[in-house]
Amino acid sequence: FTYTPIISGWCSVGKPEKAKEALKEMVERDVTPNAFHYNYIITAFTKIGTQEAAKSAEALFRAQWTRLSTAPDIVAFQSVLVAWVSCNQPDMALSFFMEMIEDGFLPTSMAYNIIIEALENRGLVGFNQAEEFIENMWNRFEEYPAGRPNLINYTKLITVLTKSYKRSSHNANEAIRLFETLWQKSEEYPHLKPDAITYTVVLQAIAHNENHQKLYDKAKALYNDVQDRKIHLNRNFYGSYLNALVKSRQVGDDEISGLFAEVEALPEGANSYIYNIILRQYARKDIIRARAFLEEMWNKYNKSRDKRLKPNTASYVIIMSAYRRDKGGITAIRELVEEVERRLIEGDKNFAYTYEFRKFQHSLTKDSNDTSFPTVTTPSLEAEHSINDS
């Protein structure tokens, strides 16, 4: 009689509590569980995503730590970290992480990635703490090669700056400093050589933090650098670069059109995120051209039926925001709101009730005779974009 299939079976159907009961029965019958039994159950608790499940995962890890002659492996350790992060308890993840290190546990670079992600919403404080972790990794890696910092660690660290609520030029400069550090270290450690993802994340950090006056030059310098180094670029890089240029308000339509042509020449081509950036550039200066570009988006989608090219709520909010500056634009805004509402009613999955769209709706429905313009900010395109964009 073996408990392994019982425990793995309960875990595979999302019943870690049942598996935990089987583990308890093993101990009562003097059958010694091994690391695999604990890992099965801890990982299953991680997938539930609640605080109670995270508590259970950590309790099992501690039990494994005290009962077995060998320490729990890194899989169990990382699973507990993920359990706390997934239920939005980064402080618990950090506390557990620090305690285990003090007890002599040696995390891998992947475990550090998880804890750096847990610090993402702490702004500069989180960034400084995460950078200290990476320094500790360098101090330990000769005795523990699995904990050697890698490119993903640094990419995660820079990403912390893209999530900072307090935006500042200092944050943008910190991203550039780290980027330059990577190139310096890559001379000795080739695995740290920046790639397109690294450039993309640095651009996102700069666009998130830098003021308009400095943003264009810093983004342009990164673009020139990546071209000089002949690094293969992808759509995500171009999306972040175009977004930075448009946010700077210092880029001309010809430069934007040239970059758009580069994106279209890529094997993956453009998507609605790229189109919305171009749309925002045009809408800022020429509403007629912006409307024509929106129509072009629809034409390309209708021909290809590629959902990645299909306009969405953000596309329409960009146009609505432009009409706020147009005398008599309230009528056009109403028509655009009605079109989005119609698509929502029809169940078009490319359209959603975003915060910006609801503000337009509210302003137009609170008083049908009101001809004033709703106060709405241009939609945040970063919200619909990530470096993992398919």
N, C-alpha and C positions, 0 to 999 in steps of 0.2 A: 504494500500500500504506500503510495507516494502522495505528498501534499503539493508538489510542484504544479501538476495540471489543474488541481483545484484552485490554487491561488491565482495562477495565470488566467484561468477561465473566468473567475469572478472579475478580475481586473479588466479583461478584454471586453466585458459587457458593462463596464462602468460601475461595478459594485465593490469598491475597495473595502468598505466596511465588512462585507462578507468574507473577503480575503483576509482581512485583519483578524476575524474570528478564527479562521483556519490556522493562521499563524499562532494565535494564542493557544489553540488546541495542540499544535506541534510542541510548543514549549512545555505544556502540562504533561505531555506523554514522553518527555525527555528526548524528543527528536530535535536536534539542533538545526535551526534555520541557517541558511547561508546568505551571502550578499545578494544573490539573485532574487530570493524570496522578498527581501526588504525592498529591493529596487523596483520589482513589479508593483508593489503596493504604493510605494512613495510616488512613483510616476503616475499611477492611476489617480491618486488624490490630487496631483498637480493639474490634471485635466478638468477637474470640477470647477475650479476658479472661485471658490468661496474662502472666507477667512477660516471657517471651521475645518475645511479640507486642508488648508495650509498649516493649521495648528497640528492636525493629525499627521501630516507629512513630516513636520519637524520633530514631533514626538517619536515617530518611528525611527527617524535618523538618529536621534539621541539614544534610543534604545539599542540600535545597532552599534552605536559608538561604544556603549558600555558593555554589551553582552558578548560581542564577537571578539575573537582573539586578534582579528585584523580590523583595521579601521574601515569605515564605509568608503566605497569608491567614489570617484568624482561624479558619476552619473547621479547617484543619490543626492550628493551635495548640490549639484546644479538644479536638480528637480525641486528641492526645497526652496531655492532662490526664486525659481520660476513661479512656484506656487504663491509666494508672498507678493511678487511683482504683479502677477495676473489678477490678484484680488485687490489691487491698488493699495498695497501696504509696503511702500518702498522702505519706510523706516524699519519695519520688522526684518526685511531682507538684509538691510545694511547691518542691523544689530547682530543678526545670526552670522553674517559673513565675517564681521570683525571678531566675534567670539570664537569662531572656529579657527581663524588664523592665529589668534592668541593661544589656542590650544594645540597648535602645531600642524593644523591641516594646511596642505599646500594646493591652492586653487590653480587650475589651468587658465590659459588665456581666454577660453570660452566662458569660464565662470566669471572672469573679470568683465567680459562683455555684458553679461546679464546684470551685474551690479552697476556698471556704468549707465546702462539703460534706466535703471531704477533712479538715477540721479538726474535724469533729463529735465525734470520740471523744477529744478532748484537753481536755475540761472547760473550766475558766476560762482556762487558758493558751491554748487554741485560740480561745476567745471573744475574748480581748484581741487576739490576733494578727489574727483576722478583722475586728475593729472597726478596727484600724489600716489594713487593706486598704481598707475603705470610706472612711476619712478620706483616703487617697491618691487614691481615685477622685474625691472632691470637689475635691481640689487640682488635678486634671488635666482635669476634664471641660470646662472652657471651651476648652481647646485640642483636646480630643478628645471631642466630644459623645456618641459611641457608648459611652464609658466612664462615663457619668453614672449614679450610683446610682439604683436603682429599688426598688419595694416588695418585689420578690422577694429582692433582696440583703438587705434588713433582715429579711425573714421567715426566710431561711436563717440569718442571724446569730442570731436569737432561738432558732431550732431547735437550735443548738449547745448552748444551756443546757438543753434538754430531754434531751440525751444525756449530761450530765455524771455521771460515776460518783460524784463527791464532791458530795453535795447540801447546799445551804445556803440560808438566807434571803437571803444576799447575792446569789446567782444569781437568785432570784425578784425581788429589787429591781432588778437590772440589766435584767431583761426589761421591767419596768414603766418604767424610765428610758428605754429605747429606744423603747417604745411612745409615751411622752409626747413624745419627741424627734420621732417621725414626725408627730404631730399639729401640732407647732410648725413643722416644715419644710414641711408640706403647705400652709401659708398662702402660702408663696412658690412651692412646687413642688407643684401639685395632684395630680400623678401619685403622690405619696407618701401620699396619704390612706389610712389603714388601712381594710381591708375585713373581711369575716367570717373570712377565712383568717388575717389578722393577729391578730384577737381569739382565734381558736382556738389558734394557736401560743403566744400569751402565756399563755393559760389552761393549756396543757400544761406550759409552763416553770414556772409557779407551782405547779401540782399536783405536779410532779416534785421541786421543791426546798423548798417552804415547809413549816414545821411545822404540825401540826394546829390549834394555837391561832389562828394568823393566816390560815390558808388560806381559811376560810369568808368572812371579811370582804373579802379581796382579790378572791376570785372573784366575790362578790356585787357589788362595786364595778364590775367590768368588765361584768357583766350589766346593771346599771343604766345604765352609760354607753352601751352599744350600743343599749339601748332608747331612751334619750333622743335619740340621734343618728339613730334610725330606720333603722339599717343592716339590710338584709335578712339574715336568719339562715338557716342550713341545718342539716342533721342533724349534721354534723361539729362545729359549734360547740356544739350542745346536748350531744353526747356528751362533749366535753371539759369543759363546764360541770358537767354532772351528775357526772362522775367526780371533779372537784375537790370538789364539795359532799359527796359520799359519803366521800371520803378524809378530809375535815375532821372527820367524826363529830359534826358540830354541826347537821346538817340534819334537819328533821322529815319524817315520812312524808307529811304533807299537802302540804308544799312540793314534795317529789319527785313526788308524784302530779300536781300542777298542771303542773309542767314536762313530765312525761311526756305529758300531754294536749296540750301545745303541740307536742311532737314528732310525735305522732300526727296532728295537724292539718296538718302539712307535706305538700306533694305527694309527697315521697319516703317519708314515714312513718318509723317506727322500724325498727331492725334488731337482730340478735342482740347486738351490742355494747351498744346502749342497754338492751336487756332484761337483759343480764347485770349492768349497773350497778344497775338497779332491784332485781334479784335479790339483789345483794350488800347493798344497804340493808336489805331485808326480812330476809335471813338473819342479819344481825347482831343482830336483836332478837326475831324470831318465826319459828322454823323451820317451823311449820305454815303460816304465810302464805307463806313462801318456797316451800314444796313446792307450794302451790296456784298460785303465780305461774308456777312451772315447768310445771305442767300447762296453764296458760293459754297459755304459749308454744307448747306442742305443739298445742293446739287451734287456735290461729291459723295455725300452719304447715299443719296437716292440711286446713284450709278453703281456704287460699290457695295452698298448694304453693309459696310464695315462699321460696326457700332462705335469703334474708337474715333470715328470722324464725325459722329452725330452731335449736333449742338445740344446743350443742356441748359438747366436753369441759370447757371453762371453766365452763359452766353447772352441770355436775354437781360439779365440784371445789368450787365456791362452797357448794353444799349440803353436801357432805362435810365441808368445813371447819367449817360451823356445827354439825354433829353431833358434832364433837370436844368441844364444850362441853356436850353433852347426855348425861346419865347413861344408860347403856345404848345410846348411839348407835352403838356398833360394829357392831351387826347391820344398821342402816340403811345404814351406810357400805359394808358388804360387798355389800348388795343393789345399791347404786348403782354400785359398781365392776363388779359382774357385768353390769349393764345396759350400761355403757360398753364393756366387753370384748365383749359380744355384738354391739354395733353396729360395733365395729372389725373383728370377724371377718366380718361381713356386707359390709364394704367401704364403710360409710357415710362419705362424704368430709367430712362436717361434724365428724367425730371423729378425733382424732389422739392419739398417745402423747406427751402433754406431760410436762414435767419434774414438775409438781405431781402429775399423775395417777400417774406411775410411783412416786412416793414413797408414795402410798396403796397401790398394788399391792404394793410391796415389804414394807411394814409388815404387810399382811394375809396375805401368803403365807409369810413367814419362819417363822411359827409359827402353825399353824391354831388352837391353843388359847390364843393370846395375846389378851387382852381389853383391852390398853392401846391408847391412841389414838395414831395416827401424828402426828408433828410436821410439819405442812405449813403453809406460809404461804398466805394467800388468793391466788389466781392474779392475776398482773399483767395487768389489762385493757388497759393501754397496749400490750402486745405484740400484741394483735389489732386495734389501731386505728391509723390514720394519717390525716393531713389529706386524703389522696387516696382515702379510703374511698368506694366507689361506692354 
